[in-house]
Amino acid sequence: MFTDSGDAIFTDQQVGSLRMLIAGLVLLPFGISAIKKIVSFKIFLSLAIVGFFGNFFPAFLFTYAETGISSGFTGMLNSFTPIFTVLIGYFVFKVHLNPLQIFGVALGTLGIYFLMSAGLGISVSGTWLHVGAVVVATLCYAISLNTIKHTLQSIKPIAISSLAFLIVLIPALICAFYFDTFHTISTNKYAVDGLKALTLLAVLGTALALIIFNRLISITSALFASSVTYFIPIVAVLIGVYFKESISFYQVCAMLVILIGVLFVNYSQGISNMIIKYNSNKKKKKGINND
């Protein structure tokens, strides 16, 4: 959020706290009406994980990262999410992986290494802390995705979203006070314009998007839902090019390696069936030729 002269209206911490606070207030009526869904400590804990790992922590991590690295590179780093999703599913929730999925994870991990090694080439003024912030944020997303899929299937997506934000609403308010957010609003003449943009981001990009995303998780799988990251890096690169950010060919190649790995992980069953069908047809043709 910047003024006409290029000065920041809000700090990255203030942006994070306001985004969570506004989204929480928008969803507050739904959260209050859904409180009865919390029938056990396990459900409360799962909702708290979704609230903090799926929303609260990433909101601050991403805004911090954007102070040091470009939006194009930040978007490319989002391709970590499906890899982390499948790894957490395997190690924590014992989700079975077939050989092609394991290959996909290995390929994606290799791509992650290459992408991070090229990391600061398109940074603004950042360090590895800014890169690490995005990586940790994608790990948080993966934890939240798996939690929703494996422990909150009995709760409707809008209830999950509203209850998760209800849990983080007070921490968001505390952060807003701690980071002098309301003082900035009352003293900065550009604050109203910044609030308008933040409100739009919080309502559409956070609250509404989260409800739709949680719905996608409930009817598919955590890994499939995380595949939205196929599009985030591509769109981020295009936006970065539009704003004349420096994006190297090496970094784009590394991102593509990650996405190909995720493709193997997501569609390994279909790929396996294609291979089996190909081998079967090959044997049939061989048998016909022998006859």
C-alpha positions as a Python dict, from the first residue, in 0.01 Angstrom:
ca = {
    (1, 'M'): (0, 0, 0),
    (2, 'F'): (169, 319, -121),
    (3, 'T'): (97, 691, -142),
    (4, 'D'): (128, 893, -462),
    (5, 'S'): (488, 970, -371),
    (6, 'G'): (572, 602, -332),
    (7, 'D'): (578, 594, 48),
    (8, 'A'): (413, 298, 221),
    (9, 'I'): (75, 362, 383),
    (10, 'F'): (84, 53, 602),
    (11, 'T'): (374, -165, 713),
    (12, 'D'): (373, -532, 615),
    (13, 'Q'): (265, -627, 971),
    (14, 'Q'): (-23, -382, 956),
    (15, 'V'): (-136, -519, 620),
    (16, 'G'): (-134, -873, 757),
    (17, 'S'): (-327, -786, 1072),
    (18, 'L'): (-585, -574, 885),
    (19, 'R'): (-642, -844, 624),
    (20, 'M'): (-714, -1101, 896),
    (21, 'L'): (-921, -859, 1099),
    (22, 'I'): (-1145, -748, 811),
    (23, 'A'): (-1197, -1103, 682),
    (24, 'G'): (-1274, -1218, 1037),
    (25, 'L'): (-1533, -944, 1086),
    (26, 'V'): (-1698, -1026, 751),
    (27, 'L'): (-1730, -1392, 849),
    (28, 'L'): (-1816, -1322, 1215),
    (29, 'P'): (-2197, -1376, 1184),
    (30, 'F'): (-2139, -1711, 1014),
    (31, 'G'): (-1880, -1809, 1275),
    (32, 'I'): (-2110, -1733, 1567),
    (33, 'S'): (-2394, -1935, 1415),
    (34, 'A'): (-2157, -2228, 1349),
    (35, 'I'): (-2008, -2248, 1701),
    (36, 'K'): (-2231, -2548, 1775),
    (37, 'K'): (-2023, -2744, 1522),
    (38, 'I'): (-1733, -2747, 1770),
    (39, 'V'): (-1838, -3064, 1953),
    (40, 'S'): (-1493, -3177, 2067),
    (41, 'F'): (-1147, -3046, 2146),
    (42, 'K'): (-1014, -3233, 1840),
    (43, 'I'): (-1241, -3031, 1609),
    (44, 'F'): (-1146, -2707, 1786),
    (45, 'L'): (-777, -2790, 1748),
    (46, 'S'): (-823, -2873, 1379),
    (47, 'L'): (-1006, -2544, 1320),
    (48, 'A'): (-733, -2357, 1507),
    (49, 'I'): (-472, -2520, 1280),
    (50, 'V'): (-670, -2410, 973),
    (51, 'G'): (-711, -2060, 1115),
    (52, 'F'): (-347, -2005, 1205),
    (53, 'F'): (-163, -2217, 947),
    (54, 'G'): (-404, -2166, 659),
    (55, 'N'): (-460, -1793, 708),
    (56, 'F'): (-300, -1607, 999),
    (57, 'F'): (68, -1700, 964),
    (58, 'P'): (74, -1689, 579),
    (59, 'A'): (-86, -1341, 583),
    (60, 'F'): (215, -1204, 774),
    (61, 'L'): (474, -1421, 600),
    (62, 'F'): (369, -1320, 249),
    (63, 'T'): (348, -949, 326),
    (64, 'Y'): (694, -965, 482),
    (65, 'A'): (833, -1155, 181),
    (66, 'E'): (694, -896, -60),
    (67, 'T'): (910, -629, 106),
    (68, 'G'): (1221, -805, -21),
    (69, 'I'): (1144, -1019, -326),
    (70, 'S'): (942, -959, -640),
    (71, 'S'): (583, -1071, -689),
    (72, 'G'): (696, -1291, -980),
    (73, 'F'): (935, -1489, -765),
    (74, 'T'): (687, -1503, -477),
    (75, 'G'): (432, -1653, -714),
    (76, 'M'): (679, -1912, -839),
    (77, 'L'): (758, -2015, -483),
    (78, 'N'): (387, -2099, -441),
    (79, 'S'): (456, -2410, -649),
    (80, 'F'): (601, -2563, -329),
    (81, 'T'): (250, -2609, -186),
    (82, 'P'): (150, -2934, -364),
    (83, 'I'): (485, -3095, -287),
    (84, 'F'): (450, -3013, 83),
    (85, 'T'): (87, -3127, 69),
    (86, 'V'): (174, -3475, -51),
    (87, 'L'): (469, -3508, 188),
    (88, 'I'): (259, -3415, 491),
    (89, 'G'): (-19, -3644, 369),
    (90, 'Y'): (230, -3930, 347),
    (91, 'F'): (425, -3880, 670),
    (92, 'V'): (147, -3751, 899),
    (93, 'F'): (-178, -3892, 760),
    (94, 'K'): (-29, -4210, 604),
    (95, 'V'): (-163, -4140, 256),
    (96, 'H'): (-32, -4409, 19),
    (97, 'L'): (206, -4304, -258),
    (98, 'N'): (266, -4511, -569),
    (99, 'P'): (606, -4519, -747),
    (100, 'L'): (509, -4247, -996),
    (101, 'Q'): (400, -4016, -713),
    (102, 'I'): (731, -4074, -538),
    (103, 'F'): (908, -3986, -864),
    (104, 'G'): (695, -3672, -890),
    (105, 'V'): (785, -3567, -535),
    (106, 'A'): (1156, -3626, -605),
    (107, 'L'): (1136, -3426, -927),
    (108, 'G'): (945, -3144, -756),
    (109, 'T'): (1197, -3135, -473),
    (110, 'L'): (1479, -3108, -727),
    (111, 'G'): (1296, -2818, -888),
    (112, 'I'): (1256, -2651, -549),
    (113, 'Y'): (1632, -2673, -495),
    (114, 'F'): (1703, -2516, -836),
    (115, 'L'): (1442, -2244, -786),
    (116, 'M'): (1575, -2148, -444),
    (117, 'S'): (1934, -2150, -570),
    (118, 'A'): (1826, -1894, -828),
    (119, 'G'): (1615, -1719, -569),
    (120, 'L'): (1758, -1381, -508),
    (121, 'G'): (1822, -1314, -876),
    (122, 'I'): (1485, -1147, -907),
    (123, 'S'): (1469, -997, -561),
    (124, 'V'): (1423, -633, -482),
    (125, 'S'): (1640, -604, -175),
    (126, 'G'): (1567, -930, -2),
    (127, 'T'): (1763, -1198, 176),
    (128, 'W'): (1708, -1568, 225),
    (129, 'L'): (1474, -1471, 510),
    (130, 'H'): (1228, -1331, 255),
    (131, 'V'): (1254, -1644, 41),
    (132, 'G'): (1219, -1861, 350),
    (133, 'A'): (907, -1672, 456),
    (134, 'V'): (726, -1781, 139),
    (135, 'V'): (849, -2139, 175),
    (136, 'V'): (722, -2153, 534),
    (137, 'A'): (391, -2001, 421),
    (138, 'T'): (343, -2274, 159),
    (139, 'L'): (424, -2534, 426),
    (140, 'C'): (155, -2375, 644),
    (141, 'Y'): (-92, -2402, 356),
    (142, 'A'): (-9, -2770, 313),
    (143, 'I'): (-67, -2836, 685),
    (144, 'S'): (-405, -2662, 665),
    (145, 'L'): (-509, -2846, 347),
    (146, 'N'): (-439, -3187, 497),
    (147, 'T'): (-610, -3095, 823),
    (148, 'I'): (-929, -2995, 641),
    (149, 'K'): (-932, -3308, 427),
    (150, 'H'): (-854, -3559, 700),
    (151, 'T'): (-1019, -3418, 1013),
    (152, 'L'): (-1294, -3171, 912),
    (153, 'Q'): (-1484, -3356, 638),
    (154, 'S'): (-1803, -3354, 846),
    (155, 'I'): (-1819, -2973, 856),
    (156, 'K'): (-1938, -2754, 568),
    (157, 'P'): (-1678, -2531, 399),
    (158, 'I'): (-1841, -2202, 504),
    (159, 'A'): (-1848, -2322, 867),
    (160, 'I'): (-1480, -2425, 850),
    (161, 'S'): (-1381, -2086, 707),
    (162, 'S'): (-1590, -1877, 945),
    (163, 'L'): (-1493, -2075, 1257),
    (164, 'A'): (-1124, -2066, 1161),
    (165, 'F'): (-1142, -1686, 1132),
    (166, 'L'): (-1343, -1661, 1452),
    (167, 'I'): (-1054, -1830, 1632),
    (168, 'V'): (-790, -1593, 1488),
    (169, 'L'): (-1003, -1278, 1516),
    (170, 'I'): (-880, -1181, 1865),
    (171, 'P'): (-512, -1247, 1779),
    (172, 'A'): (-557, -1034, 1466),
    (173, 'L'): (-705, -751, 1676),
    (174, 'I'): (-417, -776, 1925),
    (175, 'C'): (-166, -758, 1637),
    (176, 'A'): (-345, -456, 1492),
    (177, 'F'): (-303, -272, 1824),
    (178, 'Y'): (52, -396, 1876),
    (179, 'F'): (167, -272, 1533),
    (180, 'D'): (-4, 70, 1579),
    (181, 'T'): (-239, 1, 1289),
    (182, 'F'): (-523, 220, 1418),
    (183, 'H'): (-283, 506, 1483),
    (184, 'T'): (-177, 490, 1118),
    (185, 'I'): (-541, 489, 1007),
    (186, 'S'): (-615, 799, 1212),
    (187, 'T'): (-306, 996, 1111),
    (188, 'N'): (-225, 900, 750),
    (189, 'K'): (-441, 1088, 499),
    (190, 'Y'): (-402, 806, 246),
    (191, 'A'): (-516, 539, 494),
    (192, 'V'): (-876, 536, 369),
    (193, 'D'): (-763, 452, 15),
    (194, 'G'): (-541, 178, 155),
    (195, 'L'): (-828, 41, 362),
    (196, 'K'): (-1051, 21, 55),
    (197, 'A'): (-795, -190, -126),
    (198, 'L'): (-736, -406, 180),
    (199, 'T'): (-1109, -458, 231),
    (200, 'L'): (-1146, -575, -126),
    (201, 'L'): (-852, -812, -78),
    (202, 'A'): (-985, -943, 254),
    (203, 'V'): (-1344, -998, 135),
    (204, 'L'): (-1278, -1141, -212),
    (205, 'G'): (-921, -1270, -192),
    (206, 'T'): (-942, -1413, 159),
    (207, 'A'): (-1292, -1476, 298),
    (208, 'L'): (-1478, -1570, -22),
    (209, 'A'): (-1180, -1743, -183),
    (210, 'L'): (-1127, -1953, 130),
    (211, 'I'): (-1489, -2074, 132),
    (212, 'I'): (-1463, -2179, -234),
    (213, 'F'): (-1122, -2339, -175),
    (214, 'N'): (-1245, -2536, 127),
    (215, 'R'): (-1539, -2655, -79),
    (216, 'L'): (-1296, -2781, -343),
    (217, 'I'): (-1101, -2970, -77),
    (218, 'S'): (-1418, -3132, 60),
    (219, 'I'): (-1528, -3270, -278),
    (220, 'T'): (-1184, -3370, -411),
    (221, 'S'): (-853, -3417, -231),
    (222, 'A'): (-610, -3189, -52),
    (223, 'L'): (-352, -3253, -322),
    (224, 'F'): (-592, -3178, -608),
    (225, 'A'): (-708, -2858, -436),
    (226, 'S'): (-348, -2749, -389),
    (227, 'S'): (-306, -2776, -767),
    (228, 'V'): (-437, -2420, -792),
    (229, 'T'): (-67, -2348, -759),
    (230, 'Y'): (-31, -2465, -1118),
    (231, 'F'): (-177, -2131, -1218),
    (232, 'I'): (-37, -1898, -949),
    (233, 'P'): (326, -1918, -1070),
    (234, 'I'): (227, -1876, -1434),
    (235, 'V'): (6, -1575, -1362),
    (236, 'A'): (271, -1432, -1127),
    (237, 'V'): (539, -1459, -1396),
    (238, 'L'): (314, -1287, -1652),
    (239, 'I'): (236, -1006, -1407),
    (240, 'G'): (604, -979, -1321),
    (241, 'V'): (696, -948, -1688),
    (242, 'Y'): (422, -686, -1734),
    (243, 'F'): (569, -477, -1449),
    (244, 'K'): (920, -528, -1592),
    (245, 'E'): (1047, -743, -1305),
    (246, 'S'): (1367, -934, -1379),
    (247, 'I'): (1280, -1303, -1429),
    (248, 'S'): (1547, -1537, -1560),
    (249, 'F'): (1505, -1832, -1793),
    (250, 'Y'): (1672, -2054, -1531),
    (251, 'Q'): (1406, -1966, -1273),
    (252, 'V'): (1120, -2034, -1514),
    (253, 'C'): (1273, -2373, -1600),
    (254, 'A'): (1303, -2459, -1230),
    (255, 'M'): (938, -2368, -1176),
    (256, 'L'): (835, -2588, -1469),
    (257, 'V'): (1031, -2881, -1321),
    (258, 'I'): (832, -2842, -997),
    (259, 'L'): (501, -2829, -1182),
    (260, 'I'): (588, -3137, -1390),
    (261, 'G'): (668, -3316, -1065),
    (262, 'V'): (331, -3213, -923),
    (263, 'L'): (164, -3330, -1244),
    (264, 'F'): (311, -3676, -1186),
    (265, 'V'): (193, -3672, -824),
    (266, 'N'): (-161, -3565, -910),
    (267, 'Y'): (-225, -3771, -1220),
    (268, 'S'): (-3, -4072, -1155),
    (269, 'Q'): (-298, -4311, -1163),
    (270, 'G'): (-396, -4194, -1509),
    (271, 'I'): (-33, -4212, -1624),
    (272, 'S'): (-5, -4564, -1480),
    (273, 'N'): (-319, -4672, -1665),
    (274, 'M'): (-178, -4530, -1989),
    (275, 'I'): (145, -4726, -1942),
    (276, 'I'): (-43, -5045, -1860),
    (277, 'K'): (-270, -4998, -2162),
    (278, 'Y'): (32, -4931, -2385),
    (279, 'N'): (212, -5245, -2262),
    (280, 'S'): (-107, -5449, -2302),
    (281, 'N'): (-155, -5330, -2660),
    (282, 'K'): (210, -5400, -2732),
    (283, 'K'): (173, -5759, -2607),
    (284, 'K'): (-143, -5809, -2813),
    (285, 'K'): (30, -5685, -3128),
    (286, 'K'): (326, -5910, -3054),
    (287, 'G'): (91, -6206, -3011),
    (288, 'I'): (-81, -6129, -3341),
    (289, 'N'): (252, -6104, -3519),
    (290, 'N'): (364, -6439, -3371),
    (291, 'D'): (45, -6601, -3501),
}
